[in-house]
Amino acid sequence: MRRINSHTTGVDQGSLILFSDFENGGDMWSGDGPRKLRTKVKFSEPFQSAPSVQVSLSMWDFDQKTSTRVDISAIEVSQTGFVILFQTWADTRIARVRADWMAIGALSDDDVWDVG
């Protein structure tokens, strides 16, 4: 469990289309084998330290003729943002994907002064 030592807790969230590859024959739709997509996300304001981040698929459109293989995660989490890493492999064909994310962490408190 992560404990937040401040009475000021921030929650930031968002939703974004990671790709729509069926429209242009992009790699997730027409490629095969290992494929990765990295998408940078910037928080609306910085956290005091790196927050806890949850990423999930909120919309997906897969080809019914191939197996569905997906790995999605938040990596490189910092006070100001993170990277969504989306991966697939083998013969999986993905037309488009939307990801939702939520970050929860401590915010700076203007009433707390560091005088040391």
C-alpha positions as CSV (number, residue, x, y, z in Angstrom):
1,M,0.0,0.0,0.0
2,R,1.2,3.5,-0.8
3,R,0.7,6.0,2.0
4,I,0.4,9.7,1.1
5,N,1.9,11.9,3.9
6,S,0.0,15.0,2.9
7,H,-3.6,16.0,3.4
8,T,-3.5,17.3,-0.1
9,T,-4.1,14.5,-2.6
10,G,-4.5,15.0,-6.3
11,V,-6.3,12.9,-8.9
12,D,-5.7,13.5,-12.6
13,Q,-7.2,11.4,-15.4
14,G,-7.6,11.3,-19.1
15,S,-8.6,9.3,-22.2
16,L,-6.9,9.2,-25.6
17,I,-6.9,7.3,-28.8
18,L,-3.6,5.6,-29.0
19,F,-3.9,4.7,-32.7
20,S,-6.3,4.1,-35.5
21,D,-4.2,2.0,-37.9
22,F,-7.0,0.5,-40.1
23,E,-7.5,3.8,-41.8
24,N,-3.9,4.1,-43.1
25,G,-2.7,0.5,-43.0
26,G,-0.5,1.2,-40.0
27,D,1.7,-1.3,-38.3
28,M,-0.8,-2.5,-35.6
29,W,-3.3,-3.4,-38.4
30,S,-1.0,-4.6,-41.2
31,G,2.2,-5.7,-39.3
32,D,3.0,-8.9,-37.5
33,G,5.4,-10.0,-34.8
34,P,6.3,-7.8,-31.9
35,R,5.0,-4.3,-32.1
36,K,5.2,-1.5,-29.5
37,L,3.7,2.0,-29.2
38,R,4.9,4.6,-26.6
39,T,2.6,7.5,-25.9
40,K,3.7,10.4,-23.6
41,V,1.1,11.8,-21.2
42,K,1.6,15.0,-19.3
43,F,-0.3,15.7,-16.1
44,S,-2.4,18.9,-15.9
45,E,-0.1,20.0,-13.0
46,P,2.9,18.4,-11.3
47,F,2.6,16.0,-8.3
48,Q,4.8,16.3,-5.3
49,S,6.4,13.0,-6.2
50,A,5.7,10.3,-8.8
51,P,2.0,9.3,-8.4
52,S,0.4,5.9,-8.7
53,V,-0.9,5.5,-12.2
54,Q,-3.5,3.0,-13.6
55,V,-3.9,2.5,-17.3
56,S,-6.7,0.5,-19.0
57,L,-8.2,-0.2,-22.4
58,S,-11.6,1.6,-22.8
59,M,-12.1,0.8,-26.5
60,W,-10.6,-1.8,-28.7
61,D,-11.3,-2.9,-32.2
62,F,-9.6,-6.2,-33.2
63,D,-9.7,-8.3,-36.3
64,Q,-11.9,-11.4,-35.6
65,K,-9.7,-13.6,-37.7
66,T,-6.6,-13.4,-35.5
67,S,-5.9,-14.0,-31.8
68,T,-6.2,-11.0,-29.4
69,R,-2.9,-10.3,-27.6
70,V,-2.3,-7.0,-25.8
71,D,-0.1,-5.7,-23.0
72,I,-0.7,-2.1,-21.8
73,S,1.1,-0.4,-18.9
74,A,2.3,2.9,-17.4
75,I,6.1,3.3,-17.5
76,E,8.5,6.1,-16.7
77,V,6.2,7.7,-14.2
78,S,7.4,11.0,-12.9
79,Q,6.0,14.0,-11.1
80,T,5.0,15.6,-14.5
81,G,3.8,12.6,-16.5
82,F,4.3,9.1,-17.8
83,V,4.4,6.9,-20.9
84,I,1.7,4.5,-21.9
85,L,3.4,1.4,-23.4
86,F,1.1,-0.6,-25.7
87,Q,2.4,-3.9,-27.1
88,T,1.1,-6.8,-29.2
89,W,2.8,-9.7,-31.0
90,A,2.4,-12.6,-33.4
91,D,-0.5,-12.3,-35.9
92,T,-2.8,-10.0,-33.8
93,R,-4.4,-7.3,-36.0
94,I,-5.7,-4.2,-34.2
95,A,-7.7,-1.5,-35.9
96,R,-7.8,1.0,-33.1
97,V,-7.4,1.4,-29.3
98,R,-8.4,4.0,-26.7
99,A,-6.8,4.1,-23.3
100,D,-8.0,5.7,-20.1
101,W,-5.7,6.5,-17.3
102,M,-5.8,7.8,-13.7
103,A,-3.0,9.2,-11.5
104,I,-3.3,9.6,-7.7
105,G,-0.7,11.2,-5.6
106,A,0.4,13.9,-3.2
107,L,0.3,17.5,-4.3
108,S,2.5,20.3,-2.9
109,D,0.9,22.2,0.0
110,D,1.5,26.0,0.0
111,D,0.9,25.9,3.8
112,V,3.9,23.7,4.4
113,W,7.2,25.6,4.4
114,D,10.7,24.0,4.1
115,V,12.8,26.3,6.3
116,G,15.7,23.9,6.8
